[in-house]
Amino acid sequence: MSGDETVAAGPHRVRWARRHPRATVVLSVIAVILLLVVVDGVRRVAEGEAELATDPAFYASPSPSPTAEPGTVIRSEEIASAPAGSTAWRVLYASRDLAGAEITVSGVVIVPNSPAPSDGRTVVAWAHPTTGAAMECAPSLGLDPFEYIAGMHELLDEGYAIAATDYPGLGVDEASSYLLAVPESNSVLDMVRAAHSIEDAQISERFVLWGHSQGGQAALFAAERAAAYAPELTLEGVAVAAPAADLTTLMSDDIDDISGVTIASYAIPAYTAAYADRFGEDAIQAILTPAGAAATADMAALCLLTENEKIHAIAGPLVGGYVTSNPATTEPWQTMLRENSAGGAPITVPVFVAQGQADELVAPTATDAYVEQLCTQKTDVTFHRLPDVDHGFAAYAALPELLPWLVELEAGTPKGNCP
């Protein structure tokens, strides 16, 4: 009989405990921790429900819109449902869209309650994977506004602050930025600026970028553009999991399945609004079949994960009949996808890349090719292939490799593995 079976064996448990007093203490500690987790979960749900009632007023974009520098905090409030041992704020801040016009973006800032270093906390700027393209799909609007931050507890335990943008168009009534690299990356960098201006957060100018899927695209572009866009900040490194780095390949690989139809339904309205002045609305939307054009608005209004059944009910019948041709080889989409794919500028800080080998959305071969491109550009890359890991789990599966890499990064000794 194993130790676990003995513990559960009624009267035998007492005799086992007497022979193993240290194990009894460990089991007691685990039981207390589990109880605290349950209690904290109940508290966060109750407080999260109370906060939802105040969300509409908080997320209302100021009118008239003030003229503010990128990263300026427009509005902030402390979040009562912050994870145990941390303090968090919901924030509205100024950013810039593709054309350089001022927009308002939402996000959250989280810091551990442990004392900050004398020079302030390093920030991990989290760029989340796809949640949708409609306002209500913002992660910070969820009952648990921290749900999609991969590695949040581990990062807080290590003393990092976390700055997590919603991206433009999520949370606040602005045009969608779905897979639009410039406004997405602007919002990531401006979220770090906004976090730095919260005095009680005690945040330094140092930051690390961390993104998954759509967030991988945003993080990589932020790394390419940080020195020019936010020169007052100090970027130490960028980490991505299953990044949507090459949109041309992503669209070619996925357009004939339900995931590709969903992605395209989010991207087409965003690209139409952003590029209409340059290419014309009709030319951009000509890629759609009549059935695709009729269904796009309905799909774009639905959130991924929470409304998957509704999305699949619309997208399923359109598989193979959503677009008239492959966007990756059809103008103006070919140009737009190329411009929003990472790799156009070198990244001068260390890069961590993780890719699940069972990923059916971002093909492992696509990430292999992107890493090869980084290596060709002499970037310091640490690349981990994750066996049997699918797309949705990639960021979490990467944590055992990411956390030691962050330690090496702080020490200035990351060990790249380019050939």
KOLGUKOL-120931 format. One line per 2 residues: for each residue x, y, z of C-alpha. Coordinates in steps of 0.05 Angstrom, whole numbers. Example, Ala and Ser with C-alpha at 12.3 -4.5 7.8 and 13.67 -1.06 7.14 Angstrom:
// KOLGUKOL-120931
246/-90/156  273/-21/143
//
This chain:
// KOLGUKOL-120931
0/0/0  28/69/-19
35/127/28  -24/164/-4
-69/104/3  -49/96/76
-66/169/91  -136/158/66
-146/92/102  -187/114/163
-158/89/229  -91/73/197
-81/147/185  -67/160/259
-13/107/263  18/132/198
18/204/224  54/184/288
109/150/247  114/208/199
106/274/239  142/316/186
96/290/131  37/307/174
61/379/180  70/383/104
0/356/92  -28/406/141
7/463/106  -19/439/38
-89/435/67  -84/506/93
-58/532/27  -115/498/-11
-165/528/38  -135/597/28
-138/589/-48  -212/570/-44
-227/628/4  -189/677/-40
-226/651/-102  -293/662/-68
-271/732/-47  -247/750/-117
-311/726/-150  -355/765/-101
-313/828/-108  -309/819/-184
-384/816/-189  -390/880/-149
-338/914/-194  -376/896/-257
-431/944/-238  -383/1003/-241
-349/983/-306  -391/1023/-357
-375/1089/-324  -301/1073/-316
-291/1051/-389  -328/1110/-420
-278/1147/-462  -271/1220/-440
-309/1270/-482  -282/1314/-509
-219/1272/-512  -162/1307/-476
-96/1319/-512  -47/1275/-475
22/1245/-487  23/1170/-501
21/1132/-435  -13/1187/-396
-62/1158/-345  -132/1185/-359
-167/1147/-303  -148/1093/-253
-180/1055/-196  -155/1001/-148
-184/932/-162  -213/900/-99
-208/830/-129  -132/831/-137
-98/765/-125  -79/751/-53
-13/785/-35  -18/837/-90
-47/905/-107  -78/920/-174
-106/978/-213  -153/984/-273
-127/1039/-318  -148/1081/-378
-90/1113/-414  -72/1150/-478
-41/1115/-538  -36/1123/-613
-69/1087/-672  -38/1067/-739
-46/1138/-766  -16/1169/-703
-83/1196/-676  -95/1196/-601
-138/1139/-574  -157/1114/-505
-138/1043/-483  -153/1003/-420
-112/953/-381  -90/930/-312
-28/938/-269  -10/888/-214
46/891/-164  66/845/-107
57/871/-36  129/853/-20
177/913/-14  201/941/-80
275/946/-96  305/1015/-83
307/1029/-158  236/1003/-170
206/939/-197  219/911/-266
155/907/-307  132/847/-347
88/876/-402  38/821/-418
7/818/-487  -53/771/-486
-76/720/-539  -139/730/-579
-201/742/-537  -242/775/-592
-248/842/-627  -309/873/-593
-308/921/-534  -336/870/-485
-280/820/-501  -229/860/-461
-194/815/-409  -198/870/-357
-274/870/-363  -279/797/-342
-305/773/-275  -232/754/-264
-193/809/-300  -127/771/-290
-151/704/-318  -110/704/-382
-43/729/-354  3/668/-363
50/660/-304  19/717/-263
28/684/-195  99/661/-210
120/730/-236  90/766/-176
126/716/-130  191/736/-164
178/809/-150  158/832/-219
104/882/-233  56/865/-289
26/914/-339  -28/882/-383
-62/921/-439  -130/903/-468
-107/930/-537  -145/987/-573
-218/972/-586  -225/924/-526
-257/955/-464  -260/1026/-492
-301/1046/-553  -245/1054/-605
-232/1021/-672  -209/949/-666
-134/937/-671  -138/862/-683
-72/838/-713  -53/910/-729
19/910/-705  31/985/-696
-30/1003/-652  -23/937/-614
50/949/-599  37/1022/-582
-14/1001/-531  35/951/-499
90/1003/-493  42/1057/-469
15/1009/-416  86/1006/-387
88/1082/-387  21/1085/-352
43/1034/-300  106/1073/-286
65/1135/-271  25/1100/-215
66/1124/-156  44/1069/-108
66/1015/-157  139/1035/-149
158/1014/-220  225/1026/-254
239/1042/-328  261/970/-339
213/922/-373  207/855/-406
156/837/-460  117/772/-455
63/752/-505  24/692/-531
-5/682/-601  -35/750/-622
3/777/-562  67/747/-591
58/791/-652  46/852/-608
106/837/-564  154/825/-622
133/890/-656  139/926/-590
210/900/-585  226/923/-655
197/993/-642  212/1006/-569
276/1046/-577  243/1095/-626
174/1098/-595  191/1097/-521
265/1115/-514  257/1133/-440
242/1060/-424  295/1005/-419
275/941/-454  313/881/-426
284/825/-468  223/796/-503
190/728/-493  137/698/-537
98/633/-541  68/608/-607
74/678/-636  32/702/-694
97/727/-724  84/715/-798
12/733/-815  22/713/-888
37/642/-868  -16/642/-813
-71/663/-861  -48/613/-915
-46/556/-865  -113/570/-831
-161/605/-879  -194/539/-898
-212/517/-827  -258/545/-773
-201/579/-736  -180/615/-799
-251/639/-813  -256/665/-742
-189/701/-745  -206/732/-812
-274/755/-786  -238/794/-731
-184/821/-777  -224/844/-837
-264/899/-800  -201/922/-764
-160/925/-828  -217/958/-866
-220/1015/-815  -145/1023/-812
-128/1019/-886  -190/1047/-920
-157/1114/-935  -98/1078/-967
-130/1021/-1006  -205/1036/-1005
-258/998/-967  -285/962/-1028
-216/935/-1048  -203/909/-978
-271/875/-970  -271/847/-1041
-237/785/-1012  -303/764/-981
-355/720/-1014  -427/746/-1009
-440/696/-952  -375/717/-918
-393/791/-923  -462/778/-893
-434/739/-834  -372/779/-815
-404/832/-771  -440/778/-730
-377/738/-719  -335/800/-703
-384/818/-647  -372/752/-610
-317/738/-560  -271/678/-566
-273/626/-510  -337/653/-478
-379/650/-542  -346/595/-582
-410/556/-596  -442/617/-628
-378/632/-668  -374/560/-693
-447/559/-712  -435/618/-759
-364/601/-782  -373/526/-792
-417/530/-854  -369/582/-884
-307/539/-882  -283/536/-954
-331/591/-975  -314/651/-933
-264/685/-980  -258/687/-1055
-183/674/-1055  -124/666/-1008
-112/734/-974  -38/719/-969
-32/721/-1045  -85/773/-1061
-74/848/-1059  -82/892/-1019
-83/837/-967  -15/810/-987
16/878/-972  -23/890/-908
-5/821/-880  68/831/-897
70/899/-863  40/869/-800
87/809/-797  146/812/-749
218/812/-774  220/877/-813
269/907/-763  322/873/-720
311/861/-646  372/881/-606
354/849/-539  352/775/-521
291/737/-546  257/676/-516
212/635/-562  170/574/-543
130/534/-593  84/474/-581
96/418/-630  22/398/-630
0/468/-648  -52/468/-704
-61/544/-708  10/572/-709
47/518/-747  113/497/-714
148/504/-782  127/577/-784
159/591/-717  221/552/-738
227/598/-798  218/660/-756
271/637/-706  318/623/-764
306/694/-789  323/722/-719
386/681/-717  406/707/-786
396/778/-759  446/760/-702
392/764/-648  407/728/-583
352/676/-586  333/621/-537
285/573/-572  246/517/-539
204/466/-576  150/438/-530
131/366/-548  57/349/-549
36/420/-530  -22/452/-569
-34/525/-583  -77/544/-524
-30/515/-472  36/541/-502
47/600/-455  34/560/-392
77/501/-417  133/551/-430
137/576/-358  187/524/-332
236/548/-385  216/621/-383
226/634/-309  300/612/-308
311/652/-372  284/714/-336
335/702/-280  390/697/-332
364/760/-366  366/799/-301
437/775/-290  456/792/-362
474/720/-378  419/690/-423
446/630/-463  420/633/-533
418/570/-575  421/595/-647
464/549/-690
//
